[in-house]
Amino acid sequence: FFAEIDNVGQGHIQLAQTLREEAKKMEDFREKQKLHRKKIELIMEAIHKNRNLQYKKTMEVKYTCCCFLPCGTLHYLFSPSHFWQLFLKLAQTKSALEDSDRSYQQSVITLEKIREEWQKEHIKACEFFETQECERISYFRNALWLHVNQLSQDCVQNDEKYEEIRKSLEMCSIEKDIDFFVNLRKTGSLAPAPVVYENYYNAQKNATPVRSPVPVPISRRGPLPTPTSAPGEPDYTTVDGYSLI
Protein backbone atom coordinates (compact mmCIF):
# COMPACT_ATOMS: atom_id res chain seq x y z
CA PHE A 1 0.00 0.00 0.00
CA PHE A 2 2.65 2.50 1.04
CA ALA A 3 4.84 1.50 -1.91
CA GLU A 4 2.04 2.18 -4.40
CA ILE A 5 1.22 5.53 -2.79
CA ASP A 6 4.91 6.45 -2.95
CA ASN A 7 4.97 5.49 -6.64
CA VAL A 8 1.98 7.74 -7.28
CA GLY A 9 3.74 10.62 -5.53
CA GLN A 10 6.94 10.06 -7.51
CA GLY A 11 4.91 10.02 -10.71
CA HIS A 12 3.37 13.36 -9.82
CA ILE A 13 6.81 14.84 -9.11
CA GLN A 14 8.17 13.63 -12.45
CA LEU A 15 5.13 14.97 -14.28
CA ALA A 16 5.52 18.36 -12.59
CA GLN A 17 9.18 18.49 -13.62
CA THR A 18 8.28 17.60 -17.20
CA LEU A 19 5.62 20.31 -17.32
CA ARG A 20 8.09 22.88 -15.96
CA GLU A 21 10.58 21.97 -18.70
CA GLU A 22 7.92 22.24 -21.40
CA ALA A 23 6.77 25.59 -20.00
CA LYS A 24 10.38 26.84 -20.15
CA LYS A 25 10.60 25.80 -23.81
CA MET A 26 7.36 27.65 -24.56
CA GLU A 27 8.67 30.76 -22.83
CA ASP A 28 11.94 30.63 -24.81
CA PHE A 29 9.98 30.23 -28.05
CA ARG A 30 7.82 33.24 -27.19
CA GLU A 31 10.85 35.41 -26.35
CA LYS A 32 12.57 34.40 -29.60
CA GLN A 33 9.54 35.42 -31.64
CA LYS A 34 9.30 38.65 -29.68
CA LEU A 35 12.89 39.61 -30.57
CA HIS A 36 12.35 38.88 -34.29
CA ARG A 37 9.12 40.86 -34.29
CA LYS A 38 10.87 43.80 -32.59
CA LYS A 39 13.51 43.96 -35.35
CA ILE A 40 10.87 44.09 -38.07
CA GLU A 41 8.93 46.75 -36.17
CA LEU A 42 12.05 48.94 -35.87
CA ILE A 43 12.72 48.67 -39.61
CA MET A 44 9.12 49.53 -40.43
CA GLU A 45 9.16 52.46 -38.02
CA ALA A 46 12.32 53.91 -39.59
CA ILE A 47 10.96 53.59 -43.15
CA HIS A 48 7.62 55.07 -42.15
CA LYS A 49 9.34 58.02 -40.49
CA ASN A 50 11.52 58.62 -43.57
CA ARG A 51 8.44 58.48 -45.80
CA ASN A 52 6.60 61.05 -43.70
CA LEU A 53 9.59 63.41 -43.70
CA GLN A 54 9.98 63.17 -47.48
CA TYR A 55 6.27 63.73 -47.98
CA LYS A 56 6.39 66.85 -45.81
CA LYS A 57 9.42 68.14 -47.72
CA THR A 58 7.72 67.50 -51.07
CA MET A 59 4.61 69.40 -50.01
CA GLU A 60 6.74 72.37 -48.94
CA VAL A 61 8.55 72.45 -52.29
CA LYS A 62 5.23 72.14 -54.11
CA TYR A 63 3.81 75.09 -52.20
CA THR A 64 6.90 77.18 -52.98
CA CYS A 65 6.71 76.29 -56.66
CA CYS A 66 3.04 77.17 -56.94
CA CYS A 67 3.24 80.44 -55.02
CA PHE A 68 6.63 81.76 -56.16
CA LEU A 69 5.56 83.71 -59.26
CA PRO A 70 2.61 85.61 -57.81
CA CYS A 71 4.46 86.45 -54.61
CA GLY A 72 7.53 87.64 -56.52
CA THR A 73 5.78 89.87 -59.09
CA LEU A 74 2.73 91.17 -57.31
CA HIS A 75 4.58 94.25 -56.03
CA TYR A 76 5.59 95.36 -59.56
CA LEU A 77 2.34 94.89 -61.42
CA PHE A 78 1.20 98.39 -60.50
CA SER A 79 4.58 100.21 -61.18
CA PRO A 80 4.98 100.93 -64.93
CA SER A 81 7.90 103.29 -64.27
CA HIS A 82 9.99 100.39 -63.13
CA PHE A 83 9.77 98.35 -66.31
CA TRP A 84 13.40 97.26 -66.42
CA GLN A 85 13.39 96.33 -62.78
CA LEU A 86 10.25 94.34 -63.43
CA PHE A 87 11.84 92.64 -66.42
CA LEU A 88 14.93 91.64 -64.42
CA LYS A 89 12.81 90.49 -61.52
CA LEU A 90 10.69 88.46 -63.88
CA ALA A 91 13.77 86.77 -65.34
CA GLN A 92 15.07 85.98 -61.88
CA THR A 93 11.67 84.73 -60.84
CA LYS A 94 11.43 82.51 -63.90
CA SER A 95 14.86 81.01 -63.18
CA ALA A 96 13.95 80.45 -59.55
CA LEU A 97 10.64 78.97 -60.62
CA GLU A 98 12.40 76.52 -62.90
CA ASP A 99 14.74 75.56 -60.07
CA SER A 100 11.79 75.10 -57.76
CA ASP A 101 10.02 72.98 -60.33
CA ARG A 102 13.07 70.77 -60.77
CA SER A 103 13.39 70.48 -57.01
CA TYR A 104 9.70 69.61 -56.81
CA GLN A 105 10.07 66.93 -59.49
CA GLN A 106 13.11 65.48 -57.74
CA SER A 107 11.24 65.43 -54.43
CA VAL A 108 8.32 63.61 -56.04
CA ILE A 109 10.68 61.04 -57.57
CA THR A 110 12.44 60.54 -54.23
CA LEU A 111 9.11 60.25 -52.44
CA GLU A 112 7.94 57.64 -54.93
CA LYS A 113 11.10 55.58 -54.40
CA ILE A 114 10.65 55.76 -50.64
CA ARG A 115 6.99 54.86 -51.01
CA GLU A 116 7.85 51.81 -53.11
CA GLU A 117 10.48 50.74 -50.58
CA TRP A 118 8.00 51.28 -47.75
CA GLN A 119 5.38 49.24 -49.58
CA LYS A 120 7.82 46.37 -50.19
CA GLU A 121 8.95 46.33 -46.56
CA HIS A 122 5.33 46.52 -45.44
CA ILE A 123 4.46 43.46 -47.53
CA LYS A 124 7.52 41.60 -46.23
CA ALA A 125 6.60 42.50 -42.65
CA CYS A 126 3.02 41.30 -43.10
CA GLU A 127 4.24 38.02 -44.59
CA PHE A 128 6.72 37.61 -41.74
CA PHE A 129 4.09 38.28 -39.10
CA GLU A 130 1.71 35.84 -40.76
CA THR A 131 4.39 33.13 -40.86
CA GLN A 132 5.33 33.85 -37.26
CA GLU A 133 1.71 33.59 -36.15
CA CYS A 134 1.30 30.26 -37.95
CA GLU A 135 4.42 28.95 -36.21
CA ARG A 136 3.16 30.19 -32.85
CA ILE A 137 -0.26 28.56 -33.22
CA SER A 138 1.27 25.30 -34.44
CA TYR A 139 3.87 25.20 -31.66
CA PHE A 140 1.43 25.89 -28.85
CA ARG A 141 -1.11 23.46 -30.28
CA ASN A 142 1.46 20.66 -30.36
CA ALA A 143 2.76 21.59 -26.90
CA LEU A 144 -0.69 21.55 -25.34
CA TRP A 145 -1.47 18.28 -27.11
CA LEU A 146 1.68 16.80 -25.57
CA HIS A 147 0.75 18.12 -22.11
CA VAL A 148 -2.70 16.55 -22.33
CA ASN A 149 -1.18 13.21 -23.37
CA GLN A 150 1.24 13.36 -20.45
CA LEU A 151 -1.57 14.08 -18.01
CA SER A 152 -3.68 11.29 -19.49
CA GLN A 153 -0.79 8.82 -19.27
CA ASP A 154 -0.17 9.80 -15.65
CA CYS A 155 -3.85 9.23 -14.85
CA VAL A 156 -3.72 5.76 -16.44
CA GLN A 157 -0.59 4.85 -14.48
CA ASN A 158 -2.15 6.12 -11.26
CA ASP A 159 -5.30 4.09 -11.90
CA GLU A 160 -3.17 0.96 -12.37
CA LYS A 161 -1.49 1.60 -9.02
CA TYR A 162 -4.85 2.25 -7.38
CA GLU A 163 -6.12 -1.03 -8.82
CA GLU A 164 -3.24 -2.86 -7.14
CA ILE A 165 -4.24 -1.23 -3.86
CA ARG A 166 -7.85 -2.29 -4.38
CA LYS A 167 -6.74 -5.87 -5.04
CA SER A 168 -4.79 -5.85 -1.78
CA LEU A 169 -7.79 -4.46 0.09
CA GLU A 170 -9.98 -7.24 -1.28
CA MET A 171 -7.88 -9.74 0.70
CA CYS A 172 -8.48 -7.92 3.99
CA SER A 173 -9.83 -10.03 6.90
CA ILE A 174 -10.79 -8.52 10.23
CA GLU A 175 -10.73 -11.91 12.05
CA LYS A 176 -7.30 -12.84 10.71
CA ASP A 177 -5.90 -9.48 11.72
CA ILE A 178 -7.26 -9.88 15.28
CA ASP A 179 -5.95 -13.48 15.49
CA PHE A 180 -2.56 -12.29 14.33
CA PHE A 181 -2.48 -9.60 17.01
CA VAL A 182 -3.57 -12.06 19.75
CA ASN A 183 -0.99 -14.68 18.74
CA LEU A 184 1.71 -12.03 18.60
CA ARG A 185 0.94 -10.44 21.99
CA LYS A 186 -0.51 -13.32 24.01
CA THR A 187 1.14 -14.38 27.32
CA GLY A 188 -0.46 -17.81 27.65
CA SER A 189 -3.56 -19.90 27.04
CA LEU A 190 -4.76 -20.03 30.72
CA ALA A 191 -5.63 -17.39 33.25
CA PRO A 192 -3.20 -16.87 36.19
CA ALA A 193 -3.67 -19.37 39.11
CA PRO A 194 -5.59 -18.03 42.14
CA VAL A 195 -3.76 -17.18 45.36
CA VAL A 196 -4.30 -19.90 48.13
CA TYR A 197 -4.76 -18.85 51.77
CA GLU A 198 -2.21 -20.29 54.20
CA ASN A 199 -2.55 -19.86 58.04
CA TYR A 200 0.94 -19.72 59.56
CA TYR A 201 -0.36 -19.09 63.11
CA ASN A 202 -2.56 -22.19 63.47
CA ALA A 203 -1.11 -24.96 65.65
CA GLN A 204 -2.57 -27.58 63.45
CA LYS A 205 0.01 -27.37 60.74
CA ASN A 206 -1.39 -30.34 58.95
CA ALA A 207 -4.79 -28.76 58.51
CA THR A 208 -6.06 -28.83 55.05
CA PRO A 209 -5.61 -25.40 53.44
CA VAL A 210 -8.55 -23.60 52.02
CA ARG A 211 -8.62 -24.14 48.35
CA SER A 212 -9.95 -21.74 45.86
CA PRO A 213 -12.33 -22.90 43.24
CA VAL A 214 -10.86 -24.71 40.30
CA PRO A 215 -9.85 -22.19 37.65
CA VAL A 216 -12.16 -22.13 34.71
CA PRO A 217 -10.43 -22.24 31.33
CA ILE A 218 -10.81 -19.06 29.35
CA SER A 219 -12.76 -19.58 26.19
CA ARG A 220 -12.68 -17.40 23.09
CA ARG A 221 -15.82 -15.74 22.03
CA GLY A 222 -17.30 -16.30 18.62
CA PRO A 223 -16.30 -14.40 15.50
CA LEU A 224 -17.07 -10.70 15.41
CA PRO A 225 -19.93 -9.56 13.23
CA THR A 226 -19.07 -7.92 9.96
CA PRO A 227 -18.89 -4.17 10.63
CA THR A 228 -21.06 -1.89 8.60
CA SER A 229 -20.40 1.73 7.85
CA ALA A 230 -22.84 4.54 7.64
CA PRO A 231 -23.06 6.41 4.33
CA GLY A 232 -20.04 8.62 3.82
CA GLU A 233 -17.84 6.76 6.38
CA PRO A 234 -14.80 4.65 5.33
CA ASP A 235 -14.75 0.88 5.97
CA TYR A 236 -12.36 -0.53 8.58
CA THR A 237 -10.26 -3.13 6.79
CA THR A 238 -6.95 -4.90 7.22
CA VAL A 239 -4.59 -6.39 4.73
CA ASP A 240 -3.91 -10.13 4.83
CA GLY A 241 -0.48 -10.80 6.32
CA TYR A 242 0.00 -7.15 7.34
CA SER A 243 -0.11 -5.59 10.79
CA LEU A 244 0.57 -2.17 12.21
CA ILE A 245 2.41 -3.79 15.19
Secondary structure as the mmCIF struct_conf table of DSSP 4:
data_model
#
loop_
_struct_conf.conf_type_id
_struct_conf.id
_struct_conf.beg_label_comp_id
_struct_conf.beg_label_asym_id
_struct_conf.beg_label_seq_id
_struct_conf.end_label_comp_id
_struct_conf.end_label_asym_id
_struct_conf.end_label_seq_id
HELX_RH_AL_P HELX_RH_AL_P1 PHE A 2 THR A 73
HELX_RH_3T_P HELX_RH_3T_P1 LEU A 74 TYR A 76
TURN_TY1_P TURN_TY1_P1 LEU A 77 PHE A 78
HELX_RH_3T_P HELX_RH_3T_P2 PRO A 80 HIS A 82
HELX_RH_AL_P HELX_RH_AL_P2 PHE A 83 GLU A 170
TURN_TY1_P TURN_TY1_P2 MET A 171 MET A 171
HELX_RH_AL_P HELX_RH_AL_P3 ILE A 174 ARG A 185
BEND BEND1 SER A 189 LEU A 190
HELX_LH_PP_P HELX_LH_PP_P1 ALA A 191 VAL A 196
STRN STRN1 TYR A 197 TYR A 197
BEND BEND2 TYR A 200 TYR A 201
BEND BEND3 ALA A 203 ALA A 203
TURN_TY1_P TURN_TY1_P3 LYS A 205 ASN A 206
BEND BEND4 ALA A 207 ALA A 207
HELX_LH_PP_P HELX_LH_PP_P2 THR A 208 PRO A 209
STRN STRN2 VAL A 210 VAL A 210
HELX_LH_PP_P HELX_LH_PP_P3 ARG A 211 ILE A 218
HELX_LH_PP_P HELX_LH_PP_P4 PRO A 223 PRO A 227
TURN_TY1_P TURN_TY1_P4 PRO A 231 GLY A 232
HELX_LH_PP_P HELX_LH_PP_P5 GLU A 233 TYR A 236
TURN_TY1_P TURN_TY1_P5 ASP A 240 GLY A 241
#
